[in-house]
Amino acid sequence: DKSIAGLLHELDAHSSMLNKEKFKDMQTETKGEFGGLGIVIGKRDGALTIISPIDDTPAYKAGVKSGDIILKIDDQATINMTLQDAVDLMRGKKGTPIDITIVRKGENKPITIHIIRDI
């Protein structure tokens, strides 16, 4: 794969090779057949964290807040989960449900938030 990518780069700086997984992701994104939650996530101190919910999106309407730490996506723990794996789990068919379990500063115990994918 690296040798082909190198050849393509030499041929045209704007071309690249997509492996099977990246091609599938590109098809999904360009067809618009997936739904999301409307959040920006990142890793803070090793924890999957909500950077911000996007206004008027399913996550925003469900009450997700900046700084919430995601413990579980549906029933899958996020410890040692990569950002890409988390995005892949949260992305799904528009109109389908997902539960995220979060820890929020000031709350005594985790909160489970039910969200319907939309955007």
Number of C-alpha atoms within 10 A of each C-alpha: 9 8 8 11 14 13 15 15 14 11 11 9 10 8 12 14 15 13 9 9 9 11 12 11 12 12 12 13 12 9 8 11 12 18 19 24 26 20 21 13 20 17 14 12 7 11 18 24 22 20 17 18 22 17 11 10 18 22 24 18 14 15 12 22 18 17 18 20 24 23 21 19 19 16 11 13 14 18 12 9 14 15 16 9 11 19 16 12 14 21 18 20 16 16 14 14 15 19 16 21 21 23 18 17 11 6 8 8 10 15 16 16 16 16 22 20 22 19 16
